Amino acid sequence: MTQSPATPLPSPKERRRLREARSLSQAEVAAKVGVTRETVRAWESGRSTPRGRRREVYAKLLAEIANERAVAGKRSVRRPSWAKDLAPPVGTKLDTKLDAKDEKSPARIPVGAAMNGHTRPEPVTPTTAVAQAARGPEQGPEPDPGQGPEPEPEPSRPTTVATPAEAFDTLCATCAPGLVRQTYLLTGRRTLAQESVERAFQLAWQRWPEVAVDRDPAGWVRAAAYEYAMSPWHRLRPAHRQPDAPPAEAADRAFLDVLMSLPPAQRRTLLLYDGVGLDLPETAAETEASTPAAAGRLLRAREAIAEKLPGQAATPDALHQRLGELCRAEKLRPPNARRVRTGSEHRARFWTRAAIAFTALIVGATALTLRTAPTHYEPPQSPGKAINGVPPRMGPGPLTYADQSLHKKLREDLSSGPERLTPQAR
């Protein structure tokens, strides 16, 4: 008995990209396939592979998304080999029951965009903009000889090269709203959250050649914002001595108080894993910890929340939903991209001029010292000190000049006779 070949699947990175392009969260994909959210996360990270009926359902779902994207793009693109005979024609339902449930449900929000409070299409990062500009007009893959001639593609439009300022503005407009809410959950302070995100984007603009070619520019800015927000020096600022205004809802206040009671490392790990939707290795890498340490922090944070708020965040999906609700309840103002670029340039000029002035001051002080310093060194004479162990001088010492004069006068006068005993009147 021969075993049927396994249903083909795309690479783990392609699975995640297709899910985010459809604006599906990992929990929604897990509900469609009939597995847990952690299982979908393991499939997208490559730690495990689906099998059996779940593999077929998962492959059909990905093939349907790929087919929809190919038709929506209005390009003659050959479907990948893993999607052959899997994707139904566009307009048909993969699962009538599940799709009917999706129509009644609210707008689907991906895990990475759940903190933004709104849905958006696939993000355009500076890296993709620069890469597309360098590639020129996008073309489909080479035709397959077994499928016959491909239809003639439509004439492609000329691709405009995005300037660094435009790419930075796109990154700021895409990531800033959600990042401000995430930082608020990390610190519990609205002003500090806005300041941290603005400083992070200023640093990104100063190092834009490095950030533009990064694998994940949004992750770079997020790590910079988190590091600035969690700095222990903020507690010394006078504005941070008083607590910030709590949320309006009582449930939100209780959840935020429990979240702020967690240690900073556990709070950051919980926010990255259950809030942003990173997997465990990515969370450990961003928090600069090992994977077992990150897993331990996550478990302890979940246990603390479940102990203080029983029933409200019993499962990871409920905790993810609760974090998203708390984020969307706060109206925070994201930084303006143009103002961020202007402030970053002003800050860079200020520190450059300060460094130049400080260097000139050091050079001037050194030159003045060399000019006024003596060229010959004369060691100072040490003061006299008492010497112990020498006995004091005994008996009369040498006569002084006054003693010698008195002695001479006495010798010249009479030494005997009655004149010495009889006083004379003068």
Secondary structure in CASP SS format (residue, H / E / C, confidence):
PFRMAT SS
TARGET T0000
AUTHOR 0000-0000-0000
METHOD secondary structure of the structure
MODEL  1
M C 1.00
T C 1.00
Q C 1.00
S C 1.00
P C 1.00
A C 1.00
T C 1.00
P C 1.00
L C 1.00
P C 1.00
S C 1.00
P H 1.00
K H 1.00
E H 1.00
R H 1.00
R H 1.00
R H 1.00
L H 1.00
R H 1.00
E H 1.00
A H 1.00
R C 1.00
S C 1.00
L C 1.00
S C 1.00
Q H 1.00
A H 1.00
E H 1.00
V H 1.00
A H 1.00
A H 1.00
K H 1.00
V H 1.00
G C 1.00
V C 1.00
T C 1.00
R H 1.00
E H 1.00
T H 1.00
V H 1.00
R H 1.00
A H 1.00
W H 1.00
E H 1.00
S H 1.00
G C 1.00
R C 1.00
S C 1.00
T C 1.00
P C 1.00
R C 1.00
G H 1.00
R H 1.00
R H 1.00
R H 1.00
E H 1.00
V H 1.00
Y H 1.00
A H 1.00
K H 1.00
L H 1.00
L H 1.00
A H 1.00
E H 1.00
I H 1.00
A H 1.00
N H 1.00
E H 1.00
R H 1.00
A H 1.00
V H 1.00
A H 1.00
G C 1.00
K C 1.00
R C 1.00
S C 1.00
V C 1.00
R C 1.00
R C 1.00
P C 1.00
S H 1.00
W H 1.00
A H 1.00
K C 1.00
D C 1.00
L C 1.00
A C 1.00
P C 1.00
P C 1.00
V C 1.00
G C 1.00
T C 1.00
K C 1.00
L C 1.00
D C 1.00
T H 1.00
K H 1.00
L H 1.00
D H 1.00
A H 1.00
K H 1.00
D H 1.00
E H 1.00
K H 1.00
S C 1.00
P C 1.00
A C 1.00
R C 1.00
I C 1.00
P C 1.00
V C 1.00
G C 1.00
A C 1.00
A C 1.00
M C 1.00
N C 1.00
G C 1.00
H C 1.00
T C 1.00
R C 1.00
P C 1.00
E C 1.00
P C 1.00
V C 1.00
T C 1.00
P H 1.00
T H 1.00
T H 1.00
A H 1.00
V H 1.00
A H 1.00
Q H 1.00
A H 1.00
A H 1.00
R H 1.00
G C 1.00
P C 1.00
E C 1.00
Q C 1.00
G C 1.00
P C 1.00
E C 1.00
P C 1.00
D C 1.00
P H 1.00
G H 1.00
Q H 1.00
G C 1.00
P C 1.00
E C 1.00
P C 1.00
E C 1.00
P C 1.00
E C 1.00
P C 1.00
S C 1.00
R C 1.00
P C 1.00
T C 1.00
T C 1.00
V C 1.00
A C 1.00
T C 1.00
P H 1.00
A H 1.00
E H 1.00
A H 1.00
F H 1.00
D H 1.00
T H 1.00
L H 1.00
C H 1.00
A H 1.00
T H 1.00
C H 1.00
A H 1.00
P H 1.00
G H 1.00
L H 1.00
V H 1.00
R H 1.00
Q H 1.00
T H 1.00
Y H 1.00
L H 1.00
L H 1.00
T H 1.00
G C 1.00
R C 1.00
R H 1.00
T H 1.00
L H 1.00
A H 1.00
Q H 1.00
E H 1.00
S H 1.00
V H 1.00
E H 1.00
R H 1.00
A H 1.00
F H 1.00
Q H 1.00
L H 1.00
A H 1.00
W H 1.00
Q H 1.00
R C 1.00
W H 1.00
P H 1.00
E H 1.00
V H 1.00
A H 1.00
V C 1.00
D C 1.00
R C 1.00
D C 1.00
P H 1.00
A H 1.00
G H 1.00
W H 1.00
V H 1.00
R H 1.00
A H 1.00
A H 1.00
A H 1.00
Y H 1.00
E H 1.00
Y H 1.00
A H 1.00
M C 1.00
S C 1.00
P H 1.00
W H 1.00
H H 1.00
R H 1.00
L H 1.00
R C 1.00
P H 1.00
A H 1.00
H H 1.00
R C 1.00
Q C 1.00
P C 1.00
D C 1.00
A C 1.00
P C 1.00
P C 1.00
A C 1.00
E C 1.00
A H 1.00
A H 1.00
D H 1.00
R H 1.00
A H 1.00
F H 1.00
L H 1.00
D H 1.00
V H 1.00
L H 1.00
M H 1.00
S H 1.00
L C 1.00
P C 1.00
P H 1.00
A H 1.00
Q H 1.00
R H 1.00
R H 1.00
T H 1.00
L H 1.00
L H 1.00
L H 1.00
Y H 1.00
D H 1.00
G H 1.00
V H 1.00
G C 1.00
L C 1.00
D C 1.00
L H 1.00
P H 1.00
E H 1.00
T H 1.00
A H 1.00
A H 1.00
E H 1.00
T C 1.00
E C 1.00
A C 1.00
S C 1.00
T H 1.00
P H 1.00
A H 1.00
A H 1.00
A H 1.00
G H 1.00
R H 1.00
L H 1.00
L H 1.00
R H 1.00
A H 1.00
R H 1.00
E H 1.00
A H 1.00
I H 1.00
A H 1.00
E H 1.00
K H 1.00
L C 1.00
P C 1.00
G C 1.00
Q C 1.00
A C 1.00
A C 1.00
T C 1.00
P H 1.00
D H 1.00
A H 1.00
L H 1.00
H H 1.00
Q H 1.00
R H 1.00
L H 1.00
G H 1.00
E H 1.00
L H 1.00
C H 1.00
R H 1.00
A H 1.00
E C 1.00
K C 1.00
L C 1.00
R C 1.00
P C 1.00
P C 1.00
N C 1.00
A H 1.00
R H 1.00
R H 1.00
V H 1.00
R H 1.00
T H 1.00
G H 1.00
S H 1.00
E H 1.00
H H 1.00
R H 1.00
A H 1.00
R H 1.00
F H 1.00
W H 1.00
T H 1.00
R H 1.00
A H 1.00
A H 1.00
I H 1.00
A H 1.00
F H 1.00
T H 1.00
A H 1.00
L H 1.00
I H 1.00
V H 1.00
G H 1.00
A H 1.00
T H 1.00
A H 1.00
L H 1.00
T H 1.00
L H 1.00
R H 1.00
T H 1.00
A C 1.00
P C 1.00
T C 1.00
H C 1.00
Y C 1.00
E C 1.00
P C 1.00
P C 1.00
Q C 1.00
S C 1.00
P C 1.00
G C 1.00
K C 1.00
A C 1.00
I C 1.00
N C 1.00
G C 1.00
V C 1.00
P C 1.00
P C 1.00
R C 1.00
M C 1.00
G C 1.00
P C 1.00
G C 1.00
P C 1.00
L C 1.00
T C 1.00
Y H 1.00
A H 1.00
D H 1.00
Q H 1.00
S H 1.00
L H 1.00
H H 1.00
K H 1.00
K H 1.00
L H 1.00
R H 1.00
E H 1.00
D C 1.00
L C 1.00
S C 1.00
S C 1.00
G C 1.00
P H 1.00
E H 1.00
R H 1.00
L C 1.00
T C 1.00
P C 1.00
Q C 1.00
A C 1.00
R C 1.00
END
